């Protein structure tokens, strides 16, 4: 029972971006993932990349608020890392069929597919934002990332008042939406 409580506390800490929780998960699991990758045609750099991606999957799940872990974090990290590495090996044609005990893993296909789909969508959004151009790119960043209000934006960008800045922000959003959905429709990342 104590192990289960510790795991819950670690996941809650991860969801809050608590440095200690992240370090504990890293310390307790990285060696296992590194051994998995190195023993299956990978390098230390590959292990770092795969572990980082697995941490992102776990982080996003923990942040969702609906995630219930029915195994140890260690088992989940192993399963996600294994699936990520298998996928990478298949893409680079270095796949070997002998890859650990299938009974010791948790099915994470749905989690992984959701993560990969979200990565693709983020890539499309990033391209759309880069294609947006100025001043729209800076204006949207000021509002959504820097959390500036319309009055500050009006002053920074030289608009006569906050209403004009708000109108321009709306036009920029519509332009971004159009660019994003043209990428999305075409399936180009």
SULQUIJO-V733490 format. One record per residue. N is the residue number from 0. RES is the residue in one small letter. NEAR is the number of other C-alpha atoms within 10 Angstrom. Layout:
BEGIN
n->N res->RES near->NEAR
n->N res->RES near->NEAR
END
This chain:
BEGIN
n->0 res->x near->6
n->1 res->x near->7
n->2 res->x near->9
n->3 res->x near->14
n->4 res->x near->10
n->5 res->x near->11
n->6 res->x near->19
n->7 res->x near->17
n->8 res->x near->13
n->9 res->x near->21
n->10 res->x near->25
n->11 res->x near->17
n->12 res->x near->18
n->13 res->x near->24
n->14 res->x near->19
n->15 res->x near->14
n->16 res->x near->13
n->17 res->x near->13
n->18 res->x near->10
n->19 res->x near->12
n->20 res->x near->19
n->21 res->x near->18
n->22 res->x near->13
n->23 res->x near->13
n->24 res->x near->18
n->25 res->x near->14
n->26 res->x near->11
n->27 res->x near->11
n->28 res->x near->18
n->29 res->x near->21
n->30 res->x near->13
n->31 res->x near->16
n->32 res->x near->24
n->33 res->x near->21
n->34 res->x near->14
n->35 res->x near->19
n->36 res->x near->23
n->37 res->x near->14
n->38 res->x near->11
n->39 res->x near->19
n->40 res->x near->13
n->41 res->x near->16
n->42 res->x near->14
n->43 res->x near->13
n->44 res->x near->12
n->45 res->x near->16
n->46 res->x near->22
n->47 res->x near->15
n->48 res->x near->15
n->49 res->x near->23
n->50 res->x near->27
n->51 res->x near->15
n->52 res->x near->18
n->53 res->x near->24
n->54 res->x near->21
n->55 res->x near->13
n->56 res->x near->20
n->57 res->x near->23
n->58 res->x near->19
n->59 res->x near->16
n->60 res->x near->19
n->61 res->x near->21
n->62 res->x near->17
n->63 res->x near->10
n->64 res->x near->10
n->65 res->x near->8
n->66 res->x near->12
n->67 res->x near->10
n->68 res->x near->15
n->69 res->x near->10
n->70 res->x near->12
n->71 res->x near->14
n->72 res->x near->19
n->73 res->x near->15
n->74 res->x near->15
n->75 res->x near->20
n->76 res->x near->25
n->77 res->x near->22
n->78 res->x near->21
n->79 res->x near->26
n->80 res->x near->28
n->81 res->x near->23
n->82 res->x near->19
n->83 res->x near->20
n->84 res->x near->24
n->85 res->x near->19
n->86 res->x near->13
n->87 res->x near->15
n->88 res->x near->16
n->89 res->x near->12
n->90 res->x near->10
n->91 res->x near->9
n->92 res->x near->9
n->93 res->x near->12
n->94 res->x near->16
n->95 res->x near->11
n->96 res->x near->6
n->97 res->x near->8
n->98 res->x near->12
n->99 res->x near->11
n->100 res->x near->7
n->101 res->x near->10
n->102 res->x near->7
n->103 res->x near->11
n->104 res->x near->17
n->105 res->x near->16
n->106 res->x near->14
n->107 res->x near->16
n->108 res->x near->13
n->109 res->x near->9
n->110 res->x near->15
n->111 res->x near->18
n->112 res->x near->11
n->113 res->x near->13
n->114 res->x near->19
n->115 res->x near->14
n->116 res->x near->12
n->117 res->x near->12
n->118 res->x near->13
n->119 res->x near->16
n->120 res->x near->18
n->121 res->x near->13
n->122 res->x near->15
n->123 res->x near->21
n->124 res->x near->20
n->125 res->x near->14
n->126 res->x near->16
n->127 res->x near->23
n->128 res->x near->22
n->129 res->x near->12
n->130 res->x near->14
n->131 res->x near->20
n->132 res->x near->12
n->133 res->x near->12
n->134 res->x near->12
n->135 res->x near->19
n->136 res->x near->18
n->137 res->x near->16
n->138 res->x near->24
n->139 res->x near->22
n->140 res->x near->13
n->141 res->x near->17
n->142 res->x near->16
n->143 res->x near->11
n->144 res->x near->10
n->145 res->x near->10
n->146 res->x near->12
n->147 res->x near->16
n->148 res->x near->14
n->149 res->x near->20
n->150 res->x near->16
n->151 res->x near->17
n->152 res->x near->23
n->153 res->x near->20
n->154 res->x near->13
n->155 res->x near->13
n->156 res->x near->12
n->157 res->x near->11
n->158 res->x near->17
n->159 res->x near->11
n->160 res->x near->14
n->161 res->x near->16
n->162 res->x near->13
n->163 res->x near->16
n->164 res->x near->23
n->165 res->x near->19
n->166 res->x near->11
n->167 res->x near->18
n->168 res->x near->20
n->169 res->x near->14
n->170 res->x near->13
n->171 res->x near->20
n->172 res->x near->18
n->173 res->x near->12
n->174 res->x near->16
n->175 res->x near->22
n->176 res->x near->16
n->177 res->x near->14
n->178 res->x near->18
n->179 res->x near->23
n->180 res->x near->14
n->181 res->x near->14
n->182 res->x near->18
n->183 res->x near->16
n->184 res->x near->8
n->185 res->x near->9
n->186 res->x near->11
n->187 res->x near->13
n->188 res->x near->16
END
